[in-house]
Amino acid sequence: MTTSRLQLLGALGAVGVSGALAGIYAFFAWVALPGGIDGTESFIAIFAVGLVVLLIIVVHLVYARILLQSSRGRRFVL
């Protein structure tokens, strides 16, 4: 396997992880809806976990973009 192929697979893996995290967060938000706990605690739980998951997804997508551009032979620029 060439280096560019491995970089492309790494980029696709990072995008896949982002999608899986979004699905797990959606399930968590559904479970944490007010029913067993009151609305304030539900909002705090959904917001706190959502912020962490969002930051992890952003890091994975930036890393995927870096790998994708590197696999095409270009340098990554912000």
N, C-alpha and C positions, 0 to 999 in steps of 0.2 A: 504494500500500500504506500502510496506517495504521501508526502507531508500535506499537500493541499487537500487530498481526500480525507485525511484524518482531521484537518482543521474544519472542513465542511461538516463532517459527522459530529464534531464537537459543537459547532454552531447549532446544528439541528437538535442535538441533545439539550443544549441550554434553552432553546425555544420550547422543547417538550417539557422540561422541568417547569418553565414559567406557566405553561398551560395546566400542568398538574397541580401546581400551587394555587392557581386561580380556582380550580375545581374543588380542592380541599377547603379553601377559604369560603367558597359559596356554601359548601356543606356545613361548615362551622357557623356561618352566619344564620343559616336556616335552623340549626340546632339551638342557637343562642337567642332566638326570637323570644320576646316576652311571653311567657307561659309558665315556666317554672321559676323564673326570677323576675323581679320588677323591671320596668322600662329603663330606669337609670343604669342599673347594673348591666343590663343587656346592651345598652348603647356603649358603655365604657368597654365592655369585653369585645364587641364587634369592632369598635374604633381602634383599640389598642392592638389587637391581633391583625387587623387590616393594615395598619401602618407598617408593621414589621413585614408582613407578607408583600406589601407593595414595594418596599425598599429592596427586598430580596429579588423580586421579579424584575425591577429596574436594573439591578446589577447583572442579572443573568442576561437580559436583553442587550445591554451594552457590551458584555463579554461576547455574546453571539455575533453582534455586529463587527466587533474587532476580528473575530475568527473568520467570519465570512469575507470581509475585505482582504484579510491576509491570505485566504485560500485563493483569491482571484489575483493575487500578486500586487495588490495596492496597499499603500500605507494607510493606517487609520488616523484620521484627523477629526477633531471635535468641531 
